[in-house]
Amino acid sequence: MTPAPAAAARNTKSAAEGKIIMTDEELQRAIQEVSESIDELSNREKPLTKKEKRHKQILSLQKETLQKIKEARAKNDTIQERALTIDYGLLTSMAEKHPFLTGFLRSKFKWHVY
């Protein structure tokens, strides 16, 4: 589910330019794929390793971001949709490498009302 860093960078650039990044079908498919990945990690018999727990947190943030993109699109809030698309691009390209980023985005979701 995680796109290559170059693809995520293109997505971020396109979002900043105001272009539609994903169609509604692609958005729904991405939400479904992330949900399935979360379910796979949740339905394990043995406890998750530290790396798997971190990956599950990142997937949860990705899912939350995708759902908020969907909500912003339904409200026709293009500014919010662009901001969330950039956040999603950052999550998919850099979250595994930069632990600070996930904490920052998690706090952004808690404190900002979209």
Secondary structure, DSSP 4 states (H G I P E B T S, - for coil): -PPPHHHHHHHHHHHHHT---S-HHHHHHHHHHHHHHHHHHHT-SSPPPHHHHHHHHHHHHHHHHHHHHHHHHHTT-HHHHHHHHHHHHHHHHHTTT-HHHHHHHHHHHHH---
